[in-house]
Amino acid sequence: MCIILFAYQRHPQYKLIVAANRDEFYSRPTAPAGFWQEQPDLLAGRDEEQGGTWMGITTQGRFAALTNYRDPARTLEGAVSRGELVSRFLSGKQTPEAYLKEVDTRAKVYNGFNLLVGTFGTGDSLWYYSNQSRKIIKVESGISGLSNHLLNTPWPKVVRGRDRLMEAVSAPELEQEVLWQILSDRERAADDRLPHTGVSLELERILSPVFIESPGYGTRASTILLVGYDGQVQFTEKSLDIESGQWHTGHYRFMLEKAAQNK
């Protein structure tokens, strides 16, 4: 499971602020974030089992991020990997809205998902779609949270993370260390506030923090993405090396290509 907390057009310096955790089985082979060899303008981690990704951005300003929708009673055997939804948008040329309309025609070949797609230049836009609600939504300026239900569903960790992000964005200066603290929050929700998603009570408890730890499964990558009004992109990922148990940090900084900024 995962969580994506983001502020869109709510900060004087950054048009987009994203703080996100990717949760996955430790046994699933994964490559940390980097520019892809076959597409040097695409920055993202990689699911080495299926070849897709969960979050990324290009030097032209195309952005996409994904979470799974948790509903074990509605699991499709032989479903298409959801990670390709992110990589296909990042590799493509369609507008976010047109892309989501195309995705909607194929909604039933995937297990449940939430998808954010956007473009960032002078004509910034950010869009949201879930194959559970089947609604294509243009995201308005504000602070939002997305976990394994629909956008801004008030799960405890979404509410807590969103509130803390609001505090960070409202401060006189944005401190990235505060964003990392939000992503490392291991506090579990009280039982009476847990959602009921069809898994056991114990598993609901395990999955309730922003940062998840359990045998065989947990948070494997934490990412902060900042897209400035000046066109500068900062992408920092902390990823867990499964073999050593150590966390490694990768930091990337680049300017959006002028063609993208001047559209």
Secondary structure, 3 states (H helix, E strand, C coil): CEEEEEEECCCCCEEEEEEEEEEEECCCCEEEEEEECCEEEEEEEEECCCCCCCEEEECCCEEEEEEECCCCCCCCCCCCCCHHHHHHHHHCCCCHHHHHHHHHHCHHHCCCEEEEEEECCCCCEEEEEECCCCCEEECCCEEEEECCCCCCCCCHHHHHHHHHHHHHHHCCCCCHHHHHHHHCCCCCCCHHHCCCCCCCHHHHHHHCCCCCEECCEEEEEEEEEEEECCCEEEEEEEEECCCCCCEEEEEEEEECCHHHHCC
